[in-house]
Amino acid sequence: MMDDGREVLCVVSASAMGELEHVPRTPANQREEQFVRLRDASGNARPANFKRESSEGTPRGIIVRGIDLRT
């Protein structure tokens, strides 16, 4: 994700990807393929926590969750 030209680490949760495809949790060995299929849809999300400029994890970044993908 970009923020005024600054790259921000961003990941999409497994449950968010499942919500996008309307499927239960995808097995770990199939998540990369699932992410590639959903890249455009999940990449257009602007998480609510991004607005607050909060980050988490190591390294610091934004996690896109299912709630961020709902319209």
C-alpha positions as CSV (number, residue, x, y, z in Angstrom):
1,M,0.0,0.0,0.0
2,M,1.3,3.5,-0.7
3,D,0.8,6.5,1.5
4,D,1.9,9.8,-0.2
5,G,4.7,8.0,-2.0
6,R,5.7,6.0,1.2
7,E,5.4,2.3,1.0
8,V,3.5,0.7,3.8
9,L,3.7,-3.1,4.4
10,C,0.2,-4.5,4.0
11,V,-1.0,-8.1,4.4
12,V,-4.5,-9.6,3.9
13,S,-5.8,-12.0,6.5
14,A,-6.7,-15.5,5.5
15,S,-10.2,-15.0,6.8
16,A,-10.6,-11.8,4.7
17,M,-9.7,-13.7,1.6
18,G,-12.2,-16.4,2.5
19,E,-14.9,-13.8,2.9
20,L,-14.1,-12.4,-0.6
21,E,-14.6,-15.8,-2.1
22,H,-17.4,-16.9,0.2
23,V,-15.6,-20.0,1.3
24,P,-14.5,-21.4,4.7
25,R,-10.9,-21.0,5.6
26,T,-8.6,-22.0,2.8
27,P,-5.8,-24.6,3.6
28,A,-2.4,-22.9,4.1
29,N,-0.9,-24.6,1.1
30,Q,-3.5,-22.9,-1.1
31,R,-3.4,-19.4,0.3
32,E,-0.8,-18.0,-2.1
33,E,-2.9,-19.1,-5.1
34,Q,-6.0,-17.6,-3.4
35,F,-4.1,-14.3,-2.8
36,V,-3.1,-14.1,-6.5
37,R,-6.7,-14.6,-7.6
38,L,-7.9,-11.9,-5.2
39,R,-5.0,-9.4,-5.6
40,D,-7.1,-6.8,-7.3
41,A,-10.1,-7.0,-5.0
42,S,-8.0,-6.9,-1.8
43,G,-5.6,-4.4,-3.1
44,N,-8.3,-1.8,-3.6
45,A,-9.3,-2.0,0.1
46,R,-8.4,0.9,2.3
47,P,-8.5,-0.5,5.8
48,A,-10.2,1.5,8.5
49,N,-7.0,1.2,10.6
50,F,-4.9,2.8,7.9
51,K,-6.9,6.0,8.3
52,R,-5.8,6.0,12.0
53,E,-2.2,5.4,10.8
54,S,-2.0,2.5,13.2
55,S,0.2,-0.4,12.4
56,E,1.0,-3.7,14.1
57,G,3.3,-6.6,13.9
58,T,7.0,-6.9,13.1
59,P,7.9,-5.4,10.8
60,R,5.2,-2.7,11.3
61,G,2.4,-2.8,8.8
62,I,-1.3,-2.8,8.1
63,I,-3.5,-6.0,8.2
64,V,-6.5,-6.0,5.9
65,R,-9.3,-7.8,7.6
66,G,-12.7,-8.9,6.3
67,I,-14.4,-5.8,7.7
68,D,-12.1,-3.7,5.5
69,L,-13.4,-5.5,2.4
70,R,-17.1,-5.1,3.0
71,T,-19.0,-2.5,0.9
